[in-house]
Amino acid sequence: MTAPTPRQLDLLTTPERLSFAWCDLVNRTPLLKRLSHEFLRRVGTGWVHPCTKHLLVVDGIEAVRDLRPPGGTLLVANHRSFFDMYVLSMLLFRHTALMERICFPVRSEFFYDSLGGVVVNGLMSAFSMYPPVLRQPERSDFNGFTTARLVELLRAPGTLVGFHPEGTRNKTADPYTLLPAYPGVGQLIHHARPTVLPAFVLGLTNDFVRQVRSNFDGTGRKIIVTFGAPLDLERFYAMPARLRTYMELAKHVRRVLMELGQRERALRAAIEGDPAPAAAAAAVT
């Protein structure tokens, strides 16, 4: 199994190293990972579904319902809310048989360097927010382990890794123009060759209490989730393993997600009765 080198571990602070040791143990130990998965499948789905179902509109789930990929699945999605992946994974749990184990790589800040982050990781994902990503350039060598570990995970059938190609939450005024994609997603895809499943989700807020309340009192915005068909990336796999290839792959994934965004935009216009977004749906940059 892939493990960080002593030099890579030295890049972690003491709190990060302790948090990583525990999350790594959970995600490497078959029994602990099964317990984690059952928690997500039963408890996670058990609260996310009722707290969103009155606002939820799902498009394209039939494209993935019967998928049985030979290896792992990389779920790539836009990132507007802290809760995007919770809703997407809930839907995949309910409507597909894709997932036997799940991982969601996250930034080390908060989730690995603070007690509050570790608690959130445990309660909200059963320690599936793993492996960590270090954002500081001087500590980026640790991310070599993160990429190698994700490649290893994605080569195993039944694994789903949730990934945001933008690398961070998009806080701009325009939810349909994604931030530039990082080449890391291209590198991961090129090395692991997973089934790449795109999804676009919009309508969630970052205020947990308000989001749940609005689901039950009818004041919330529609949460529209649009799934696309698995991507055909064979032309990229024929290209050499280098930065330029990874960047082209990342740009392609971003383009697909923006096209899904326009599909969501048109669907939202039809539901909400606003013709302007439908007219703009043809313009994808």
Beta strands, then each sheet from edge to edge (+ up, - down):
strand 1: 56-59
strand 2: 73-77
strand 3: 101-103
strand 4: 106-107
strand 5: 132-133
strand 6: 159-163
strand 7: 195-202
strand 8: 223-227
sheet 1: 1+ 8+ 7- 2- 6- 3-
sheet 2: 4+ 5+
end
